Amino acid sequence: MSDLVSFAKRFDFRCWKCNKAYSIFKEVKLDPEKENEQKIKVACPFCGESAVADFFPHRSKKKFILRNSDAKEESFSYEYNLPKILPTTELPK
């Protein structure tokens, strides 16, 4: 099992329905190993529509090499390179 990636910050989203940008402070915990756990639910404050923001397309795997006198060990981690405004899609029914 991988470590959860946690964000607590203000995110900017673009509504899928009215196309307006809005900002929400959210605490987000993602499991980078599971594609279906990369999405968060949000609601547009302008039109009231529920939406989904998908973090998975913005995920990249980083390789780290740790060296000491005895051996070389490889480790992997994930980082998210998020756009300034995250697009949203309609909430599945």
N, C-alpha and C positions, 0 to 999 in steps of 0.2 A: 504494500500500500504506500502511496506517495504522501508527502506532506501537503497539507492544505495551503493554498495561497490566499492571503487575506489582504483586503484593501479597506480602508475607512477614509473616504474622501468624497469630494464633490465631483460627480460625473455629469457630463453634458450629453444629452440624448437628442435625437431627431425623431419626431413622431412619424410613424408610418402612414397615418391617416391625414393629418392636417399639415404635415411637413414643417411644423414649427419646432425650433430648438428650445430646450428647457434644461434646467440644472437641478439635480437632486443630490443631497448628501446621503450616502448609503454605506453600510458596512457589508462587504461582499466576501464570502468564503467560497473558494472554488477548488475542486479536485482536478488538477491538470491532467491526470491520467484518464479521466472519464469524460468523453465528449458530451454526453447527455447531462453532465453536471456543470456545464460552462455557461448556462443561461440564467438570467435573472428577470424577474417580472417587475415592470414599472407601469405607471399610469401617467398619461399626458395631463398636465394641469390646465391646458387650454380646451381640448375637446373631450377629455374624460375617458378616452379609449385606453384599454389595457394593452400592454405590448410586452414583447420579449426582446432583450438585448443579449446577443450572443458574443461571448468573449473568446470562444474557441479559435476563430480565424486569426486572432491577434496573438496567439500563443506561440512561443518558440522554445525549443529545447536547447539548453546550453550544457556543454561538456566541461568538466573541471578535472584537472589532473593534480592529484596531491602526491607530493614526493617527500620521502624521508630517507634516512640512510639505509633502511632495510628493503624498501620496495616502492613501487609506483602504483597508486590506486586511482581509478577513474570513478567519477561521480557525475550524476546528471541533476540538473535543476531546470526549472521553467521560469520564463519571464513573459510579461505581457507588454506588447508595444501597441498601446491603445491610440486610436485616432483622437483628435481634439473633440470631435462630436461622434458619439457612438450611434450608429443607425439602429432602428428597431423594426420589428416585424409584427404582424398581427398575432395575437395570442391564439394558439390552436384551440378549437372548440371541442 
